[in-house]
């Protein structure tokens, strides 16, 4: 039985050890014609677009104070909880889904400018479910466009006469047993740009409506009740990259939660499973990056990896010590005759990481 010492040490991930049986790309450079690669006589226009001081209308601003992207996973204090894979069972997880206070305006110049301040009175605001599209909760209107934007085109600017903004507020509680841990705020997806404040302090900004955003809110929270405020802009400069046939919705559209992780923790990982030419055996590669809250280097950390088959039997187990000079740990194992994944037989293995 492996010893699990702290939260975010037991991480269980389901993964396949193979893909569909298609011709493999060998990694060699793709040959391109002279017409495809030539840059002769190509004029690069500078100052091509109008300038704005607004973050949501600035191609040079994508995120502010957002943590680097990482694989999605959750930590647990025991191996048994990790293998269940239920975030809600972790004592270091708290969902912020549910009812929030909400204020909608159709124009960005009508949005509240000080609603994030501590103690701001939102008793007269509406309620809204999170996650949701605010159009389906009775605010604004949805529209579908097969091609084009559905708004006045002037990138990166958004015409103020059609620039809906939704402002959200709620409270949440930080328990005592989260003390001395790094506390992370997670947004699964917000369309299309948003700011976040905690206890009246600006935490950060992000846009990219279909990818998660995480913020380290440790410096902003306290034990007990805390206040969170979020302001969402339906249209931003990033919206100009979304010219495709889909319904145009806005809001906090995916899960929101906070979680606490130990000072030294798994920050990110990558799994690569390479099959041989006969699709019979596979090389399992795992790259693990550790993170550390605060300043200083990671010292004395070890990472243990267990790969389990569908019956829960370990087919690979290895422990390595973190090298402070390196960026990541590399684990490798040849897996003989793995059960391959397909739509008809979706075989999965379980991966457990312990720090």
ZIKA-V970915 format. One record per backbone hydrogen bond with DSSP energy under -1.0 kcal/mol. CO is the residue of the C=O (numbers start at 1). NH is the residue of the N-H. If there is no record, write none. Layout:
co->(CO	CO)
nh->(NH	NH)
//
This chain:
co->(10	11	13	15	20	33	34	39	54	55	56	58	64	76	78	79	81	86	87	90	92	94	98	100	101	102	103	105	106	107	108	114	117	122	126	128	130	133	134	134	143	145	154	159	164	165	166	167	168	169	170	172	174	175	176	178	182	183	184	185	186	187	189	189	191	192	193	194	195	196	196	197	198	201	204	205	206	208	213	214	215	217	217	224	226	227	228	229	230	231	232	233	236	237	238	239	242	244	246	247	250	251	251	252	255	256	257	258	259	261	263	265	268	270	272	274	276	281	282	283	284	285	286	287	288	289	289	291	301	303	304	305	306	307	307	308	309	313	316	318	320	323	329	331	333	335	345	345	349	350	351	352	353	354)
nh->(76	353	351	349	22	37	38	42	57	58	237	61	205	10	82	83	85	89	90	93	260	258	130	128	169	126	167	165	163	110	111	117	120	125	102	100	98	136	137	139	248	246	157	162	234	105	232	103	230	101	228	226	224	178	179	181	261	217	259	215	257	213	253	254	251	208	233	206	231	203	204	229	201	198	196	64	194	211	187	67	185	220	221	174	172	199	170	197	168	195	166	193	239	240	241	242	244	246	145	249	134	191	253	132	188	96	186	94	184	182	293	291	289	287	285	283	279	276	335	274	333	272	331	270	329	267	268	265	322	320	354	318	352	315	316	350	312	309	307	305	303	326	288	286	284	282	342	347	15	308	13	306	11	304)
//
